[in-house]
Structures are given as structure tokens and as C-alpha cells.
């Protein structure tokens, strides 16, 4: 496996671990003042998928559905840890995955057209 693939896997797993800790762990009062709950969900799940969408866009066929399913599992888990499990949070997760994937792919295409992605 090449370095870019290993980096992509490491980033996706690290971001998934961070999002898991933030969504099923204790609430941070400051987090609620910065962005709404739905924006936090969209940014979190978009963040998980963004490195793969940029570095290995072909992987999205597997990773995007996996990230969406993961968002659903997080919502189920939240019900067991004293947090609110909401279908609208899962919808925000899905929006984040789609928005981040689209943005990362468009950015990658623009950089490739300018010849800035020769190593990828």
C-alpha cells in the first residue's frame, strides 16, 4: 500500500475516533455556543470523509455509505449514553458527507487542472 493510501486511512480513522468521542462523550458547553448541533454534525461527518474524498476519491463508493451508516450507529449509541438521539442529527451527518465529498472532489479537480497534484 502506498504512502497516500496509508495517510488517508490514518486521517479517516483518527477523525472518526475524534467524532465518536465528541458525539458520545460528555458535552462541552463551549461547543454549543460556536455552532448549532446540526452544523456540528455536518462538520464532523464531513471532516471524516473529506481526506478520502480529496486523496482517494474512488474509495468514496465504500467510505461514504460507511460514514453514513456510522452516523446512524452514533445516533443509536447516543440514546444509551444520556445524549439525544435524533433523526435530524443523522440527516445532518448525511448532508455533511455529501457536502464535504463534493467540495473535496471539486477542489481536487481544480488543483489537478492547474498541475498541482502530480504526486497524487
Protein Blocks (a to p, Z undefined) as FASTA:
>chain_A
ZZklmmmmmmmmmmmmmmmmmmmmccdfklmmmpcfklmmmmmmmmmmmmmmmmmmmlmm
mmmmmmmmmmmmmmmmmmmnopacdfklmmmmmmmmmmmmmmmmmmmmmmmmnopammZZ
